[in-house]
Amino acid sequence: MIAAGLVFAATRNFWLLLLAGIIGVVSPSGNEVGPFLSIEQAALSDIVRDRERTEVFAWYTLAGSLAMALGALAGGGATRVLQRLGLAPVGSYRGVVLLYAALGGTLIVLFSQLSSAAEATADLAKKPSHATLAHCPASPGREASWRGCRRSSPSTRSAAGS
C-alpha cells in the first residue's frame, strides 16, 4: 500500500503504474478484491459460531461498503480542497495517493500493536472441518449429512435401498 501510493505519486510510466496497482492491491472498482479478502473471511468464519455466521458476514459486508463509500467521498473531497487551494488537478490526485501511502504506514503501526489473541490458536487448527460428513450409526431411517445425522425422508430411503 505504501509502495503503491509512492509509485502512483512519483511516476507516469504505465508499466510501473500497472505493476504498483497489481502488487499494491489498488482496486479499480473500489471493492476489496485483493489477496487478503479470502484470508479475512476464513479467519472470521473460524471465530464465529455457525448460527451467527450469516449475520456477522452481513455486518462485515455492510461495514466494508460503508468504508468504501466514505473513502471515495474523502478522496474526492480532498482533491477538491487541494484544487481550491491552487493545486492543479494532477497535483491534487498526487496528494491523495500520498495520503493513501501514509494511511498504509498508519496501518502497519496499528497492526503491529495487535496482541497474540488476534491469532488463531492451536485448538482452532485441530478443530474438525465443518465440511466433513458426520459419522452416523448404521440404522434404518438415518443418513449422514454435512450438518450431522438426520432422519432420511421416505424417498431417500427407497432410493438408497435400491
Backbone as JSON Lines, residues from 0, in Angstrom:
{"i":0,"aa":"M","n":[0.83,-1.19,0.0],"ca":[0.0,0.0,0.0],"c":[0.88,1.25,0.0]}
{"i":1,"aa":"I","n":[1.91,1.22,0.81],"ca":[2.83,2.36,0.88],"c":[3.56,2.52,-0.45]}
{"i":2,"aa":"A","n":[4.13,1.42,-0.92],"ca":[4.89,1.47,-2.17],"c":[3.99,1.86,-3.35]}
{"i":3,"aa":"A","n":[2.79,1.31,-3.39],"ca":[1.87,1.64,-4.48],"c":[1.55,3.12,-4.47]}
{"i":4,"aa":"G","n":[1.26,3.68,-3.31],"ca":[0.97,5.11,-3.23],"c":[2.14,5.97,-3.67]}
{"i":5,"aa":"L","n":[3.33,5.58,-3.24],"ca":[4.52,6.35,-3.63],"c":[4.79,6.26,-5.13]}
{"i":6,"aa":"V","n":[4.62,5.08,-5.71],"ca":[4.83,4.92,-7.16],"c":[3.79,5.72,-7.92]}
{"i":7,"aa":"F","n":[2.53,5.65,-7.49],"ca":[1.48,6.41,-8.18],"c":[1.74,7.91,-8.1]}
{"i":8,"aa":"A","n":[2.32,8.37,-7.03],"ca":[2.6,9.8,-6.89],"c":[3.84,10.22,-7.68]}
{"i":9,"aa":"A","n":[4.78,9.3,-7.9],"ca":[6.08,9.69,-8.43],"c":[6.26,9.47,-9.93]}
{"i":10,"aa":"T","n":[5.49,8.61,-10.56],"ca":[5.78,8.26,-11.95],"c":[4.56,8.39,-12.84]}
{"i":11,"aa":"R","n":[4.84,8.51,-14.15],"ca":[3.79,8.47,-15.17],"c":[3.99,7.27,-16.08]}
{"i":12,"aa":"N","n":[4.98,6.43,-15.77],"ca":[5.28,5.25,-16.57],"c":[4.16,4.22,-16.41]}
{"i":13,"aa":"F","n":[3.5,3.89,-17.53],"ca":[2.35,2.99,-17.5],"c":[2.69,1.65,-16.86]}
{"i":14,"aa":"W","n":[3.82,1.06,-17.22],"ca":[4.16,-0.28,-16.73],"c":[4.45,-0.28,-15.23]}
{"i":15,"aa":"L","n":[5.09,0.77,-14.74],"ca":[5.31,0.88,-13.3],"c":[3.99,1.1,-12.55]}
{"i":16,"aa":"L","n":[3.11,1.9,-13.13],"ca":[1.8,2.12,-12.52],"c":[0.99,0.83,-12.49]}
{"i":17,"aa":"L","n":[1.05,0.06,-13.59],"ca":[0.34,-1.22,-13.65],"c":[0.88,-2.18,-12.59]}
{"i":18,"aa":"L","n":[2.2,-2.28,-12.51],"ca":[2.82,-3.17,-11.52],"c":[2.47,-2.73,-10.09]}
{"i":19,"aa":"A","n":[2.53,-1.44,-9.83],"ca":[2.19,-0.93,-8.49],"c":[0.72,-1.18,-8.18]}
{"i":20,"aa":"G","n":[-0.14,-1.05,-9.17],"ca":[-1.57,-1.3,-8.95],"c":[-1.85,-2.76,-8.62]}
{"i":21,"aa":"I","n":[-1.14,-3.66,-9.29],"ca":[-1.36,-5.09,-9.05],"c":[-0.76,-5.53,-7.73]}
{"i":22,"aa":"I","n":[0.5,-5.22,-7.52],"ca":[1.18,-5.64,-6.3],"c":[0.69,-4.87,-5.09]}
{"i":23,"aa":"G","n":[0.39,-3.6,-5.27],"ca":[-0.06,-2.76,-4.16],"c":[-1.52,-2.9,-3.85]}
{"i":24,"aa":"V","n":[-2.22,-3.81,-4.55],"ca":[-3.62,-4.1,-4.32],"c":[-4.46,-2.82,-4.41]}
{"i":25,"aa":"V","n":[-4.26,-2.07,-5.48],"ca":[-5.08,-0.9,-5.74],"c":[-6.26,-1.39,-6.58]}
{"i":26,"aa":"S","n":[-7.45,-1.31,-6.03],"ca":[-8.64,-1.84,-6.7],"c":[-9.26,-0.77,-7.59]}
{"i":27,"aa":"P","n":[-9.44,-1.08,-8.87],"ca":[-10.04,-0.09,-9.77],"c":[-11.53,0.13,-9.52]}
{"i":28,"aa":"S","n":[-12.17,-0.82,-8.86],"ca":[-13.62,-0.71,-8.64],"c":[-13.98,-0.15,-7.27]}
{"i":29,"aa":"G","n":[-13.02,-0.08,-6.38],"ca":[-13.32,0.36,-5.02],"c":[-13.7,-0.8,-4.12]}
{"i":30,"aa":"N","n":[-14.03,-1.94,-4.69],"ca":[-14.37,-3.12,-3.89],"c":[-13.09,-3.83,-3.47]}
{"i":31,"aa":"E","n":[-13.16,-4.5,-2.36],"ca":[-11.99,-5.26,-1.92],"c":[-11.94,-6.56,-2.7]}
{"i":32,"aa":"V","n":[-10.94,-6.67,-3.56],"ca":[-10.79,-7.86,-4.37],"c":[-9.38,-8.42,-4.24]}
{"i":33,"aa":"G","n":[-8.64,-7.93,-3.3],"ca":[-7.24,-8.31,-3.15],"c":[-7.06,-9.68,-2.54]}
{"i":34,"aa":"P","n":[-5.8,-10.04,-2.35],"ca":[-5.48,-11.36,-1.82],"c":[-5.86,-11.55,-0.36]}
{"i":35,"aa":"F","n":[-6.17,-10.49,0.34],"ca":[-6.45,-10.61,1.76],"c":[-7.92,-10.86,2.06]}
{"i":36,"aa":"L","n":[-8.79,-10.7,1.08],"ca":[-10.22,-10.9,1.29],"c":[-10.52,-12.32,1.75]}
{"i":37,"aa":"S","n":[-9.97,-13.31,1.08],"ca":[-10.24,-14.7,1.46],"c":[-9.66,-15.03,2.83]}
{"i":38,"aa":"I","n":[-8.53,-14.43,3.16],"ca":[-7.93,-14.66,4.49],"c":[-8.82,-14.07,5.58]}
{"i":39,"aa":"E","n":[-9.31,-12.86,5.35],"ca":[-10.2,-12.23,6.34],"c":[-11.47,-13.04,6.53]}
{"i":40,"aa":"Q","n":[-12.06,-13.5,5.43],"ca":[-13.31,-14.26,5.53],"c":[-13.09,-15.61,6.2]}
{"i":41,"aa":"A","n":[-11.98,-16.26,5.9],"ca":[-11.69,-17.55,6.55],"c":[-11.46,-17.35,8.05]}
{"i":42,"aa":"A","n":[-10.73,-16.31,8.41],"ca":[-10.48,-16.05,9.83],"c":[-11.78,-15.71,10.55]}
{"i":43,"aa":"L","n":[-12.62,-14.95,9.9],"ca":[-13.89,-14.59,10.5],"c":[-14.77,-15.81,10.71]}
{"i":44,"aa":"S","n":[-14.82,-16.7,9.74],"ca":[-15.67,-17.89,9.89],"c":[-15.13,-18.84,10.96]}
{"i":45,"aa":"D","n":[-13.84,-18.78,11.26],"ca":[-13.27,-19.63,12.31],"c":[-13.65,-19.17,13.71]}
{"i":46,"aa":"I","n":[-13.91,-17.89,13.88],"ca":[-14.17,-17.39,15.23],"c":[-15.65,-17.13,15.51]}
{"i":47,"aa":"V","n":[-16.51,-17.35,14.52],"ca":[-17.94,-17.07,14.68],"c":[-18.7,-18.39,14.7]}
{"i":48,"aa":"R","n":[-19.66,-18.48,15.62],"ca":[-20.49,-19.68,15.69],"c":[-21.32,-19.81,14.42]}
{"i":49,"aa":"D","n":[-21.62,-21.04,14.04],"ca":[-22.37,-21.31,12.81],"c":[-23.67,-20.52,12.75]}
{"i":50,"aa":"R","n":[-24.4,-20.48,13.85],"ca":[-25.71,-19.81,13.88],"c":[-25.59,-18.31,13.64]}
{"i":51,"aa":"E","n":[-24.45,-17.72,13.95],"ca":[-24.27,-16.27,13.84],"c":[-23.52,-15.85,12.59]}
{"i":52,"aa":"R","n":[-23.03,-16.82,11.83],"ca":[-22.14,-16.51,10.71],"c":[-22.79,-15.61,9.66]}
{"i":53,"aa":"T","n":[-24.02,-15.88,9.27],"ca":[-24.67,-15.07,8.23],"c":[-24.82,-13.63,8.68]}
{"i":54,"aa":"E","n":[-25.25,-13.43,9.92],"ca":[-25.42,-12.07,10.43],"c":[-24.07,-11.34,10.51]}
{"i":55,"aa":"V","n":[-23.04,-12.03,10.97],"ca":[-21.72,-11.4,11.08],"c":[-21.17,-11.04,9.69]}
{"i":56,"aa":"F","n":[-21.34,-11.94,8.72],"ca":[-20.88,-11.63,7.37],"c":[-21.67,-10.48,6.76]}
{"i":57,"aa":"A","n":[-22.95,-10.38,7.09],"ca":[-23.75,-9.26,6.6],"c":[-23.22,-7.93,7.15]}
{"i":58,"aa":"W","n":[-22.92,-7.89,8.46],"ca":[-22.35,-6.68,9.06],"c":[-20.96,-6.39,8.5]}
{"i":59,"aa":"Y","n":[-20.16,-7.44,8.29],"ca":[-18.82,-7.3,7.71],"c":[-18.91,-6.66,6.33]}
{"i":60,"aa":"T","n":[-19.85,-7.14,5.51],"ca":[-20.01,-6.61,4.16],"c":[-20.54,-5.18,4.19]}
{"i":61,"aa":"L","n":[-21.49,-4.91,5.08],"ca":[-22.02,-3.55,5.21],"c":[-20.93,-2.58,5.65]}
{"i":62,"aa":"A","n":[-20.14,-2.98,6.64],"ca":[-19.06,-2.1,7.11],"c":[-18.06,-1.84,5.99]}
{"i":63,"aa":"G","n":[-17.73,-2.87,5.21],"ca":[-16.82,-2.68,4.09],"c":[-17.38,-1.75,3.03]}
{"i":64,"aa":"S","n":[-18.67,-1.87,2.74],"ca":[-19.31,-0.99,1.75],"c":[-19.35,0.45,2.24]}
{"i":65,"aa":"L","n":[-19.66,0.64,3.51],"ca":[-19.67,2.0,4.08],"c":[-18.27,2.61,4.07]}
{"i":66,"aa":"A","n":[-17.27,1.8,4.41],"ca":[-15.89,2.3,4.4],"c":[-15.47,2.68,2.98]}
{"i":67,"aa":"M","n":[-15.88,1.87,2.0],"ca":[-15.56,2.17,0.61],"c":[-16.2,3.49,0.19]}
{"i":68,"aa":"A","n":[-17.46,3.68,0.54],"ca":[-18.16,4.91,0.17],"c":[-17.55,6.13,0.86]}
{"i":69,"aa":"L","n":[-17.23,5.99,2.14],"ca":[-16.61,7.11,2.87],"c":[-15.22,7.42,2.33]}
{"i":70,"aa":"G","n":[-14.49,6.38,1.94],"ca":[-13.16,6.59,1.35],"c":[-13.24,7.33,0.03]}
{"i":71,"aa":"A","n":[-14.2,6.97,-0.82],"ca":[-14.38,7.67,-2.09],"c":[-14.77,9.13,-1.85]}
{"i":72,"aa":"L","n":[-15.66,9.34,-0.88],"ca":[-16.08,10.7,-0.54],"c":[-14.9,11.52,-0.01]}
{"i":73,"aa":"A","n":[-14.11,10.91,0.86],"ca":[-12.95,11.62,1.43],"c":[-11.91,11.93,0.35]}
{"i":74,"aa":"G","n":[-11.66,10.95,-0.54],"ca":[-10.69,11.19,-1.62],"c":[-11.15,12.3,-2.55]}
{"i":75,"aa":"G","n":[-12.43,12.27,-2.92],"ca":[-12.96,13.33,-3.78],"c":[-12.96,14.67,-3.09]}
{"i":76,"aa":"G","n":[-13.31,14.68,-1.82],"ca":[-13.3,15.93,-1.06],"c":[-11.89,16.49,-0.91]}
{"i":77,"aa":"A","n":[-10.93,15.61,-0.69],"ca":[-9.54,16.07,-0.55],"c":[-9.02,16.67,-1.85]}
{"i":78,"aa":"T","n":[-9.33,16.04,-2.99],"ca":[-8.86,16.62,-4.27],"c":[-9.53,17.97,-4.51]}
{"i":79,"aa":"R","n":[-10.78,18.09,-4.16],"ca":[-11.48,19.37,-4.36],"c":[-10.85,20.47,-3.49]}
{"i":80,"aa":"V","n":[-10.58,20.16,-2.23],"ca":[-9.97,21.14,-1.33],"c":[-8.59,21.54,-1.85]}
{"i":81,"aa":"L","n":[-7.8,20.54,-2.25],"ca":[-6.45,20.84,-2.76],"c":[-6.51,21.69,-4.04]}
{"i":82,"aa":"Q","n":[-7.48,21.43,-4.91],"ca":[-7.62,22.24,-6.12],"c":[-8.06,23.67,-5.8]}
{"i":83,"aa":"R","n":[-8.92,23.82,-4.81],"ca":[-9.33,25.17,-4.4],"c":[-8.19,25.93,-3.75]}
{"i":84,"aa":"L","n":[-7.23,25.2,-3.19],"ca":[-6.05,25.84,-2.6],"c":[-5.01,26.2,-3.66]}
{"i":85,"aa":"G","n":[-5.3,25.85,-4.93],"ca":[-4.41,26.27,-6.01],"c":[-3.64,25.16,-6.69]}
{"i":86,"aa":"L","n":[-3.75,23.92,-6.24],"ca":[-3.05,22.83,-6.91],"c":[-3.75,22.47,-8.21]}
{"i":87,"aa":"A","n":[-2.97,22.08,-9.19],"ca":[-3.53,21.58,-10.44],"c":[-4.2,20.23,-10.15]}
{"i":88,"aa":"P","n":[-5.15,19.81,-10.99],"ca":[-5.81,18.52,-10.75],"c":[-4.83,17.35,-10.56]}
{"i":89,"aa":"V","n":[-3.79,17.28,-11.4],"ca":[-2.83,16.18,-11.26],"c":[-2.12,16.25,-9.91]}
{"i":90,"aa":"G","n":[-1.78,17.45,-9.48],"ca":[-1.13,17.62,-8.18],"c":[-2.05,17.22,-7.02]}
{"i":91,"aa":"S","n":[-3.34,17.52,-7.16],"ca":[-4.28,17.16,-6.09],"c":[-4.43,15.64,-6.0]}
{"i":92,"aa":"Y","n":[-4.41,14.96,-7.15],"ca":[-4.5,13.49,-7.12],"c":[-3.22,12.88,-6.55]}
{"i":93,"aa":"R","n":[-2.09,13.49,-6.83],"ca":[-0.84,13.02,-6.22],"c":[-0.91,13.16,-4.71]}
{"i":94,"aa":"G","n":[-1.47,14.25,-4.24],"ca":[-1.63,14.43,-2.8],"c":[-2.49,13.34,-2.17]}
{"i":95,"aa":"V","n":[-3.53,12.94,-2.88],"ca":[-4.42,11.89,-2.36],"c":[-3.69,10.54,-2.32]}
{"i":96,"aa":"V","n":[-2.9,10.21,-3.35],"ca":[-2.2,8.92,-3.3],"c":[-1.06,8.94,-2.29]}
{"i":97,"aa":"L","n":[-0.5,10.11,-2.02],"ca":[0.47,10.2,-0.93],"c":[-0.22,9.99,0.42]}
{"i":98,"aa":"L","n":[-1.43,10.51,0.55],"ca":[-2.22,10.25,1.76],"c":[-2.51,8.76,1.89]}
{"i":99,"aa":"Y","n":[-2.82,8.1,0.75],"ca":[-3.04,6.65,0.72],"c":[-1.8,5.91,1.24]}
{"i":100,"aa":"A","n":[-0.62,6.34,0.8],"ca":[0.63,5.73,1.28],"c":[0.8,5.96,2.78]}
{"i":101,"aa":"A","n":[0.5,7.16,3.24],"ca":[0.61,7.47,4.67],"c":[-0.35,6.61,5.49]}
{"i":102,"aa":"L","n":[-1.55,6.38,4.96],"ca":[-2.5,5.51,5.66],"c":[-1.97,4.07,5.74]}
{"i":103,"aa":"G","n":[-1.25,3.65,4.72],"ca":[-0.6,2.33,4.76],"c":[0.4,2.25,5.91]}
{"i":104,"aa":"G","n":[1.16,3.32,6.12],"ca":[2.08,3.36,7.25],"c":[1.36,3.32,8.57]}
{"i":105,"aa":"T","n":[0.24,4.02,8.65],"ca":[-0.58,4.0,9.87],"c":[-1.09,2.59,10.15]}
{"i":106,"aa":"L","n":[-1.51,1.88,9.1],"ca":[-1.98,0.51,9.28],"c":[-0.88,-0.41,9.8]}
{"i":107,"aa":"I","n":[0.34,-0.21,9.33],"ca":[1.46,-1.02,9.83],"c":[1.62,-0.81,11.34]}
{"i":108,"aa":"V","n":[1.57,0.43,11.77],"ca":[1.7,0.72,13.19],"c":[0.55,0.09,13.98]}
{"i":109,"aa":"L","n":[-0.68,0.25,13.48],"ca":[-1.83,-0.32,14.19],"c":[-1.77,-1.84,14.25]}
{"i":110,"aa":"F","n":[-1.44,-2.49,13.13],"ca":[-1.38,-3.95,13.11],"c":[-0.24,-4.48,13.97]}
{"i":111,"aa":"S","n":[0.83,-3.72,14.09],"ca":[1.94,-4.17,14.94],"c":[1.56,-4.14,16.42]}
{"i":112,"aa":"Q","n":[0.51,-3.42,16.77],"ca":[0.06,-3.33,18.15],"c":[-0.94,-4.42,18.54]}
{"i":113,"aa":"L","n":[-1.37,-5.23,17.57],"ca":[-2.31,-6.31,17.88],"c":[-1.65,-7.33,18.8]}
{"i":114,"aa":"S","n":[-2.42,-7.86,19.71],"ca":[-1.89,-8.88,20.61],"c":[-1.97,-10.25,19.93]}
{"i":115,"aa":"S","n":[-1.35,-11.22,20.54],"ca":[-1.39,-12.58,20.0],"c":[-2.79,-13.17,20.1]}
{"i":116,"aa":"A","n":[-3.69,-12.53,20.84],"ca":[-5.07,-13.01,20.93],"c":[-5.78,-12.91,19.58]}
{"i":117,"aa":"A","n":[-5.25,-12.1,18.66],"ca":[-5.85,-11.97,17.34],"c":[-5.49,-13.14,16.43]}
{"i":118,"aa":"E","n":[-4.51,-13.94,16.82],"ca":[-4.06,-15.07,16.02],"c":[-4.9,-16.31,16.31]}
{"i":119,"aa":"A","n":[-4.98,-17.2,15.33],"ca":[-5.68,-18.48,15.53],"c":[-4.86,-19.31,16.51]}
{"i":120,"aa":"T","n":[-5.55,-20.03,17.37],"ca":[-4.86,-20.87,18.34],"c":[-4.68,-22.27,17.77]}
{"i":121,"aa":"A","n":[-3.85,-23.06,18.44],"ca":[-3.64,-24.44,18.01],"c":[-4.93,-25.24,18.11]}
{"i":122,"aa":"D","n":[-5.8,-24.89,19.06],"ca":[-7.08,-25.58,19.19],"c":[-7.93,-25.4,17.94]}
{"i":123,"aa":"L","n":[-7.91,-24.18,17.36],"ca":[-8.66,-23.95,16.14],"c":[-8.1,-24.75,14.98]}
{"i":124,"aa":"A","n":[-6.78,-24.89,14.93],"ca":[-6.15,-25.64,13.84],"c":[-6.51,-27.11,13.92]}
{"i":125,"aa":"K","n":[-6.74,-27.64,15.12],"ca":[-7.08,-29.05,15.29],"c":[-8.57,-29.31,15.21]}
{"i":126,"aa":"K","n":[-9.37,-28.23,15.15],"ca":[-10.82,-28.36,15.11],"c":[-11.23,-29.09,13.83]}
{"i":127,"aa":"P","n":[-12.12,-30.07,13.91],"ca":[-12.52,-30.78,12.7],"c":[-13.23,-29.84,11.74]}
{"i":128,"aa":"S","n":[-13.04,-30.09,10.48],"ca":[-13.64,-29.26,9.46],"c":[-15.15,-29.41,9.47]}
{"i":129,"aa":"H","n":[-15.84,-28.31,9.19],"ca":[-17.29,-28.35,9.1],"c":[-17.73,-29.02,7.81]}
{"i":130,"aa":"A","n":[-16.82,-29.19,6.86],"ca":[-17.17,-29.71,5.56],"c":[-16.94,-31.21,5.45]}
{"i":131,"aa":"T","n":[-16.98,-31.93,6.56],"ca":[-16.85,-33.37,6.51],"c":[-18.18,-34.0,6.88]}
{"i":132,"aa":"L","n":[-18.44,-35.16,6.32],"ca":[-19.69,-35.85,6.64],"c":[-19.65,-36.37,8.06]}
{"i":133,"aa":"A","n":[-20.76,-36.27,8.73],"ca":[-20.85,-36.75,10.1],"c":[-20.88,-38.28,10.1]}
{"i":134,"aa":"H","n":[-20.4,-38.88,11.18],"ca":[-20.47,-40.33,11.34],"c":[-21.81,-40.66,11.97]}
{"i":135,"aa":"C","n":[-22.59,-41.47,11.29],"ca":[-23.9,-41.86,11.81],"c":[-23.92,-43.37,11.98]}
{"i":136,"aa":"P","n":[-24.46,-43.84,13.1],"ca":[-24.57,-45.29,13.28],"c":[-25.48,-45.86,12.19]}
{"i":137,"aa":"A","n":[-25.13,-47.05,11.72],"ca":[-25.92,-47.68,10.67],"c":[-27.26,-48.12,11.24]}
{"i":138,"aa":"S","n":[-28.26,-47.34,10.99],"ca":[-29.6,-47.7,11.43],"c":[-30.59,-47.23,10.38]}
{"i":139,"aa":"P","n":[-31.67,-47.95,10.22],"ca":[-32.65,-47.56,9.21],"c":[-33.22,-46.18,9.51]}
{"i":140,"aa":"G","n":[-33.41,-45.42,8.46],"ca":[-34.02,-44.11,8.62],"c":[-33.05,-43.01,9.03]}
{"i":141,"aa":"R","n":[-31.74,-43.28,9.07],"ca":[-30.74,-42.26,9.43],"c":[-29.76,-42.11,8.27]}
{"i":142,"aa":"E","n":[-29.36,-40.91,8.0],"ca":[-28.38,-40.69,6.95],"c":[-27.42,-39.58,7.38]}
{"i":143,"aa":"A","n":[-26.22,-39.62,6.82],"ca":[-25.23,-38.6,7.12],"c":[-25.47,-37.39,6.22]}
{"i":144,"aa":"S","n":[-25.27,-36.23,6.79],"ca":[-25.36,-35.0,6.0],"c":[-24.18,-34.13,6.4]}
{"i":145,"aa":"W","n":[-24.05,-32.99,5.76],"ca":[-22.96,-32.08,6.1],"c":[-23.15,-31.49,7.49]}
{"i":146,"aa":"R","n":[-24.36,-31.45,7.98],"ca":[-24.65,-30.88,9.29],"c":[-24.7,-31.92,10.4]}
{"i":147,"aa":"G","n":[-24.73,-33.18,10.08],"ca":[-24.8,-34.22,11.1],"c":[-25.8,-35.29,10.72]}
{"i":148,"aa":"C","n":[-26.16,-36.13,11.67],"ca":[-27.11,-37.21,11.4],"c":[-28.53,-36.65,11.39]}
{"i":149,"aa":"R","n":[-29.33,-37.15,10.48],"ca":[-30.73,-36.72,10.43],"c":[-31.58,-37.86,9.9]}
{"i":150,"aa":"R","n":[-32.86,-37.72,10.17],"ca":[-33.78,-38.71,9.63],"c":[-33.87,-38.53,8.12]}
{"i":151,"aa":"S","n":[-33.84,-39.62,7.41],"ca":[-33.98,-39.52,5.97],"c":[-35.45,-39.55,5.61]}
{"i":152,"aa":"S","n":[-35.75,-38.96,4.47],"ca":[-37.14,-38.96,4.0],"c":[-37.45,-40.31,3.38]}
{"i":153,"aa":"P","n":[-38.71,-40.67,3.26],"ca":[-39.06,-41.97,2.67],"c":[-38.5,-42.12,1.25]}
{"i":154,"aa":"S","n":[-38.48,-41.03,0.46],"ca":[-37.95,-41.14,-0.91],"c":[-36.46,-41.4,-0.89]}
{"i":155,"aa":"T","n":[-35.74,-40.84,0.06],"ca":[-34.3,-41.07,0.16],"c":[-34.03,-42.5,0.57]}
{"i":156,"aa":"R","n":[-34.86,-43.02,1.51],"ca":[-34.65,-44.39,1.96],"c":[-34.92,-45.38,0.83]}
{"i":157,"aa":"S","n":[-35.97,-45.13,0.04],"ca":[-36.27,-46.09,-1.01],"c":[-35.21,-46.03,-2.11]}
{"i":158,"aa":"A","n":[-34.66,-44.83,-2.39],"ca":[-33.6,-44.71,-3.4],"c":[-32.33,-45.37,-2.89]}
{"i":159,"aa":"A","n":[-32.05,-45.24,-1.59],"ca":[-30.84,-45.83,-1.02],"c":[-30.94,-47.34,-0.98]}
{"i":160,"aa":"G","n":[-32.15,-47.89,-0.8],"ca":[-32.32,-49.33,-0.7],"c":[-32.29,-50.0,-2.05]}
{"i":161,"aa":"S","n":[-32.45,-49.25,-3.15],"ca":[-32.49,-49.84,-4.47],"c":[-31.14,-50.2,-5.0]}
